[in-house]
Amino acid sequence: MSGNVVPLLGIEMRVETLATELVTLVESAALDLRAFDGEAAAAKPSPDVWSIKEIVGHLVDSAANNHQRFVRAQEGKELTFPGYEQDGWVRSQDYQNQGWLDLVDLWALYNRHLAHLIRRIPAAALEAPCRIGGASSVTLGFLLEDYVVHLRHHLRQIKERHNVRLHPTPPRRSRAAYRRR
């Protein structure tokens, strides 16, 4: 075995699994997202609810914030990171008026880079304590897992919203309508 190859056991396997899951999620979702019409992706269910474009923009913001956390937490001391005001970030970057395919590509490439980074985090660094805003301290390992959970949540949200738009549920017939048949 080469000196550069480390067997994937325990924590190392968890990190590899997270990185692989991240790439798999992103590549699958990016294919689906590229097929969306940009105008439909910009449709807002209501003025105070993010469009699909804004959700993807939020995922770019999440990647940017977590990138800082994933790198800096490896420095070995407890780090305190600021939280971020998600609505303000989305609003200030005006994702509604950004090109749809550019936004999808930015999100996909950033996440591929994060997967690359995750694979290189030393096992010892996974226990590094991290505090975000006023929240309780968590480990870097928790932040990695939570990042993927957060991503899955928003991808489900996009899929549900897109499916509703493409495949509206037919209105239910009343029992009386069935009796007339």
C-alpha positions as CSV (number, residue, x, y, z in Angstrom):
1,M,0.0,0.0,0.0
2,S,1.3,3.4,-0.9
3,G,2.2,5.9,1.9
4,N,-0.5,8.3,0.5
5,V,-3.4,5.8,0.8
6,V,-5.2,5.6,4.2
7,P,-7.8,2.8,4.6
8,L,-11.3,4.2,5.1
9,L,-12.3,3.1,8.5
10,G,-14.6,4.7,11.1
11,I,-14.5,8.4,10.9
12,E,-12.7,8.5,7.6
13,M,-15.4,6.4,6.1
14,R,-18.1,8.8,7.4
15,V,-16.3,11.7,5.8
16,E,-15.9,9.9,2.5
17,T,-19.6,8.8,2.6
18,L,-20.7,12.4,3.3
19,A,-18.5,13.7,0.4
20,T,-19.8,11.1,-2.0
21,E,-23.4,11.7,-0.9
22,L,-22.9,15.5,-1.5
23,V,-21.6,14.9,-5.0
24,T,-24.4,12.4,-5.8
25,L,-27.1,14.8,-4.6
26,V,-25.6,17.8,-6.5
27,E,-25.1,16.0,-9.8
28,S,-28.6,14.5,-9.8
29,A,-30.2,17.8,-8.7
30,A,-28.2,19.9,-11.1
31,L,-29.5,17.8,-14.0
32,D,-33.0,18.3,-12.9
33,L,-32.6,22.0,-12.2
34,R,-31.0,22.7,-15.6
35,A,-34.2,21.3,-17.1
36,F,-36.4,23.9,-15.3
37,D,-37.6,26.9,-17.1
38,G,-35.9,30.0,-15.7
39,E,-39.1,31.9,-15.6
40,A,-40.9,29.1,-13.7
41,A,-37.9,28.9,-11.3
42,A,-38.4,32.7,-10.6
43,A,-42.1,32.3,-9.8
44,K,-42.9,33.2,-6.1
45,P,-45.8,31.4,-4.4
46,S,-46.3,34.6,-2.4
47,P,-44.3,37.8,-1.9
48,D,-42.7,36.6,1.3
49,V,-41.9,33.0,0.1
50,W,-38.7,32.3,-1.8
51,S,-38.9,31.2,-5.4
52,I,-36.9,28.2,-6.6
53,K,-34.3,30.6,-7.8
54,E,-34.0,32.1,-4.4
55,I,-33.8,28.7,-2.7
56,V,-30.9,27.8,-5.0
57,G,-29.3,31.2,-4.2
58,H,-29.7,30.5,-0.5
59,L,-28.0,27.1,-1.1
60,V,-25.1,29.1,-2.7
61,D,-25.0,31.3,0.4
62,S,-25.0,28.2,2.6
63,A,-22.1,26.8,0.7
64,A,-20.2,30.0,1.0
65,N,-20.7,30.3,4.8
66,N,-20.0,26.6,5.4
67,H,-16.9,26.7,3.2
68,Q,-15.4,29.2,5.7
69,R,-16.5,27.0,8.6
70,F,-15.1,23.8,7.2
71,V,-11.7,25.4,6.5
72,R,-11.3,27.5,9.6
73,A,-12.5,24.8,12.0
74,Q,-9.4,22.8,11.1
75,E,-7.2,25.4,12.7
76,G,-7.5,23.4,16.0
77,K,-9.0,25.8,18.4
78,E,-12.6,26.5,19.2
79,L,-14.0,28.9,16.7
80,T,-17.0,31.2,16.8
81,F,-18.6,31.9,13.5
82,P,-21.2,34.6,12.9
83,G,-24.6,33.5,11.9
84,Y,-26.0,35.1,8.8
85,E,-29.3,36.7,8.0
86,Q,-30.6,34.4,5.2
87,D,-33.3,36.6,3.9
88,G,-30.9,39.6,3.8
89,W,-28.3,37.6,1.9
90,V,-30.9,36.4,-0.7
91,R,-32.4,39.9,-1.1
92,S,-29.0,41.7,-1.4
93,Q,-27.8,39.3,-4.1
94,D,-31.0,39.6,-6.1
95,Y,-31.1,35.9,-7.2
96,Q,-34.4,36.6,-8.9
97,N,-32.6,38.5,-11.7
98,Q,-29.6,36.2,-12.1
99,G,-29.4,33.9,-15.0
100,W,-30.9,30.5,-14.1
101,L,-28.3,28.3,-15.6
102,D,-25.5,30.4,-14.2
103,L,-27.0,30.1,-10.7
104,V,-27.3,26.3,-11.0
105,D,-23.8,26.0,-12.3
106,L,-22.4,28.2,-9.5
107,W,-24.2,26.1,-6.9
108,A,-23.1,22.8,-8.4
109,L,-19.5,23.7,-8.8
110,Y,-19.3,25.2,-5.3
111,N,-20.7,22.0,-3.8
112,R,-18.3,19.8,-5.8
113,H,-15.5,21.9,-4.3
114,L,-16.9,21.4,-0.8
115,A,-16.9,17.6,-1.4
116,H,-13.3,17.9,-2.4
117,L,-12.5,19.8,0.8
118,I,-14.6,17.4,3.0
119,R,-12.5,14.5,1.7
120,R,-9.4,16.2,2.9
121,I,-10.4,17.0,6.5
122,P,-8.2,15.1,8.9
123,A,-10.1,12.8,11.3
124,A,-8.9,14.7,14.4
125,A,-10.3,18.0,13.0
126,L,-13.9,16.5,13.0
127,E,-14.0,17.0,16.8
128,A,-13.1,20.7,16.6
129,P,-15.6,22.7,18.5
130,C,-17.6,25.3,16.5
131,R,-20.1,27.9,17.7
132,I,-22.3,29.7,15.2
133,G,-23.9,32.9,16.4
134,G,-25.3,32.4,19.9
135,A,-25.9,28.6,19.5
136,S,-24.3,25.9,21.6
137,S,-21.0,24.5,20.5
138,V,-21.1,21.6,18.0
139,T,-18.3,19.7,16.3
140,L,-17.0,20.2,12.8
141,G,-18.3,16.7,12.1
142,F,-21.8,17.7,13.0
143,L,-21.5,20.8,10.8
144,L,-20.6,18.5,7.8
145,E,-23.5,16.2,8.4
146,D,-25.9,19.1,9.0
147,Y,-24.8,20.7,5.8
148,V,-25.9,17.6,3.8
149,V,-29.2,17.4,5.8
150,H,-29.9,21.1,5.1
151,L,-29.2,20.5,1.4
152,R,-31.5,17.5,1.2
153,H,-34.3,19.5,2.9
154,H,-34.1,22.3,0.3
155,L,-33.9,19.9,-2.6
156,R,-37.0,18.2,-1.4
157,Q,-38.7,21.6,-1.1
158,I,-37.7,22.5,-4.7
159,K,-38.9,19.1,-6.0
160,E,-42.3,19.4,-4.2
161,R,-42.8,22.9,-5.4
162,H,-41.8,22.1,-9.0
163,N,-44.0,19.0,-9.1
164,V,-46.9,21.0,-7.9
165,R,-46.4,23.4,-10.7
166,L,-45.9,20.8,-13.4
167,H,-48.3,18.2,-12.2
168,P,-51.2,19.9,-10.4
169,T,-53.4,17.6,-8.4
170,P,-56.7,17.2,-10.1
171,P,-59.6,18.6,-8.1
172,R,-61.3,15.9,-6.0
173,R,-64.8,15.0,-7.0
174,S,-67.5,15.1,-4.4
175,R,-69.3,11.8,-3.6
176,A,-72.3,13.2,-5.4
177,A,-70.4,13.5,-8.6
178,Y,-69.5,9.8,-8.4
179,R,-73.1,8.8,-7.8
180,R,-74.1,10.5,-11.0
181,R,-72.0,8.1,-13.1
